Structures are given as structure tokens and as C-alpha cells.
Amino acid sequence: MAAPVRRVLVSLVLLVAWTGRATAQTAQEWIVVVADDEGFRRALVGVLAPARMNVIVVADVPAPSVGDLSSASRLLAERELATATIWLTPSATGATLVTYDRDRDRLLVRELPFILPMTPFQAEEAARTARTMLRALRVTPDVDRPPPREVDAPEIR
């Protein structure tokens, strides 16, 4: 009688472990995007999808001033229950790309040499740049530390 009980317990443990792993793999992340360029938004959806990042397009938010970028990004991410925000705004020489990570409460700003609206190639390149910027926010510490270990990379994304 001990062997059947042991089998059931082992089966339950394996089932719980498998279910937990499957749940972790299907966890979705939401990214708020404020951009008028439809090609960029479309490219961003394609670039972020493999990392289980979903895009929430918000059109009712004007671009904040440079001094208000952090607080506006934080409020927008909180309002939409998102983990990050991405802004694409026109600038004098092209476009400005801003990424904000809510968990780190940090942002990165990068000038792009692309005039809006972007060509499909430019939109794809800008979307990959935004993804890289989000990763950089999550990997780069505020203080000098060694780079993360390879085994930790899946958690960082």
C-alpha cells in the first residue's frame, strides 16, 4: 500500500512542478506605447511578441517635457497596469525614442535619425532599438557590478 501512495505523491509533485513551469513560461507582460507612427507600432508588436510582451497603444497622452518624462512614464505605466512605456516623438533632427521600466523606475532616451513617418525598414530598426533599450534598463545596474550570469538571462529577458 505504501508504493501506490508513493506513486501518487510523486505524480502530484511532478504535476505541480510542471504546471508551475508552464505558468511561468506563459506569463505575459504589457508595454504601453505612445507613438503616432503606425509602422513603428506594428513593427514593435512583432519585435516584442517573441518575448511575450504585449503592446498597449495609447493615443490620449501628449508627449511630456524632458523634465517630466520619468513621472509621466511612471503614471502612464501605473494607469495601464504595464511594466514599461515606450514613447516615440518627433524631434528637430528626426525622432526621439524613450523607454521606461516601471520596476527599475529608470528611463533611456535616444535620438533616432529617422523623420516621421518612418519607412518599414526604419520602423523595424527603431522597434529593435526600443527592445534593446528595455533590456538595457533591466540588465544595467545603477552601480558598478559584474554582468549577470548566463543562467540568470531568462529572468532578465
JOCORTA-V755144 format. One record per residue. N is the residue number from 0. SS is DSSP state (helix for helix, strand for strand, loop for the rest). PHI is phi in whole degrees, 0 to 359 (none if undefined). D_CENTER is the distance of its C-alpha to the mean C-alpha in Angstrom with 2 decimals. Layout:
n->{N N}
ss->{SS SS}
phi->{PHI PHI}
d_center->{D_CENTER D_CENTER}
This chain:
n->{0 1 2 3 4 5 6 7 8 9 10 11 12 13 14 15 16 17 18 19 20 21 22 23 24 25 26 27 28 29 30 31 32 33 34 35 36 37 38 39 40 41 42 43 44 45 46 47 48 49 50 51 52 53 54 55 56 57 58 59 60 61 62 63 64 65 66 67 68 69 70 71 72 73 74 75 76 77 78 79 80 81 82 83 84 85 86 87 88 89 90 91 92 93 94 95 96 97 98 99 100 101 102 103 104 105 106 107 108 109 110 111 112 113 114 115 116 117 118 119 120 121 122 123 124 125 126 127 128 129 130 131 132 133 134 135 136 137 138 139 140 141 142 143 144 145 146 147 148 149 150 151 152 153 154 155 156}
ss->{loop helix helix helix helix helix helix helix helix helix helix helix helix helix helix helix helix helix helix helix helix helix helix helix helix loop loop loop strand strand strand strand strand strand strand loop loop helix helix helix helix helix helix helix helix helix helix helix helix loop loop loop strand strand strand strand strand loop loop loop loop loop loop loop loop helix helix helix helix helix helix helix helix helix helix helix helix helix helix helix loop loop loop strand strand strand strand strand strand strand strand loop loop strand strand strand strand strand strand strand strand loop loop loop loop strand strand strand strand strand strand strand loop loop loop loop loop loop loop helix helix helix helix helix helix helix helix helix helix helix helix helix helix helix helix helix helix helix helix loop loop loop loop loop loop loop loop loop loop helix helix helix helix helix helix helix loop}
phi->{none 291 295 296 294 297 299 296 297 298 298 295 298 297 296 296 296 294 297 298 293 295 295 295 288 262 299 259 236 245 240 275 236 244 202 277 282 295 298 296 299 297 296 296 302 293 286 272 303 299 268 60 254 256 258 248 273 240 248 265 240 286 295 282 288 303 293 257 302 297 292 294 295 299 297 294 296 295 299 265 56 252 266 203 229 230 245 230 233 291 226 297 250 162 216 248 250 235 240 227 250 292 295 271 54 225 222 235 236 219 277 251 276 255 277 277 286 277 287 304 296 295 298 296 295 295 295 296 297 298 298 296 297 298 297 298 297 275 261 283 281 288 243 287 222 293 297 295 286 300 292 274 303 300 288 281 74}
d_center->{51.55 49.29 47.87 46.64 45.05 43.38 42.06 40.65 38.96 37.49 36.28 34.66 32.91 31.62 30.48 28.59 26.94 26.02 24.72 22.53 21.05 20.53 18.85 16.39 15.65 15.09 12.76 10.30 7.07 7.11 5.49 8.72 10.09 13.47 15.23 18.73 18.49 18.44 18.22 14.97 13.47 15.04 13.90 10.19 10.78 12.57 10.36 7.25 9.95 11.25 8.38 8.99 6.00 8.24 8.78 11.12 13.32 15.30 18.50 20.53 19.07 20.79 19.20 20.13 22.22 20.96 22.31 20.49 16.94 15.85 17.74 16.86 13.08 13.78 16.15 14.08 11.21 14.22 16.06 13.60 12.70 8.94 6.78 5.59 7.60 8.44 12.22 14.57 18.13 21.43 23.23 26.77 26.07 23.17 19.73 17.49 13.73 12.05 8.60 8.68 7.47 9.73 10.82 11.94 13.05 12.69 11.93 12.67 14.87 16.11 18.98 19.03 22.52 21.93 23.90 22.48 22.68 21.32 22.90 21.04 20.94 19.59 16.89 15.78 15.99 14.05 11.13 11.31 11.66 8.51 6.61 9.22 8.93 5.53 7.44 10.46 9.63 9.28 12.32 14.59 16.80 18.75 21.95 23.32 22.71 22.93 19.87 18.39 20.45 19.67 19.97 17.16 14.63 13.57 12.73 10.59 8.81}
